[in-house]
């Protein structure tokens, strides 16, 4: 590979990783309030519905409660989506060079999406686990939460359960990520 081509590929890869990172961060800021309500509705019988969950969380815990556990996903999702975007493009370029085609047959795009999903899940598993732990704990007057934040949760889970505790739920998360990305990314790139 020529130095000029390498420079173009490096620049393209950097753009893809940066776009993925911004997309992941935006996803967290926009989706986190909905996600915390979803997690609370699924893990508790305390709420009558989404509106009731919103009102109770806001009145009992304040507006920042909707962003509980956001640090782990900001780092994790930003990194995971960044990796996903970069890996899918790198894998597509790998196949283009391998088979000598500019336009890839769809089967290669599906495989590229699956590889990107696997790479994504390696980062997202721990971030999701920490986020869920923080979202499901209650805070407010007279309630002492188990974890004071993302770092505290990581330290306590690691101390009590080791690295396996941090990566609890790995298999199902990998299956979800691979099946999602191997179908959605080719659809996005085909439209």
Phi, psi and omega in degrees: 000133181288158179298323180295314179297320179299319179297319179294316178297318179296317178297316179298316179298317179298318177299316181295316179295318180295316178298319178296319179297312178298320177297317179295318179295317177299319179301318181293311183299320182281319188273340186302314178300321178292321182294318180294323177294319179299312181298317179295319179296323182284326187259005184213152173260013186287337188247146179274341181175187184296317180298318179294319178299315179302310182298314182294316180298314181297312184286325184270331187237347179090167185295332180290343178299334179289349179244021176300136177075017184283336184297312180301311178293327178301316178284310185293311182289320176303313179292317184296314180292323176300313178298317181302311179299313182295318182292319180298319180289318178298318181293320177298316179296322177302312180293323178299316178291322182296315184260356177069037181239142174282312179261119183281141169298149186304325181300326179287327177291321176299314180296320178300318178296319179296318179297319178297320178297320177296314179298319179300314187294332179301322180274320189286336184303306183293322180297317179296318181299312180297317179302314182294319177301317181288323182290329184274349177275142180273149173226172179133190183301125175076002181254125177260112181291151179293324182238139180271350179171186184299313182296316179298319179297315179300314182297315182291318179295316179297317180298319184273332188229357181072192182296330178297327178293323179292323184259025177299135181089015185301308186302310183293326178292320177296314178302315180297311184296315181294315181292323179292308186286330180288342176261317186284317183298317176298325178296315179300314184285343180271343183278000000 
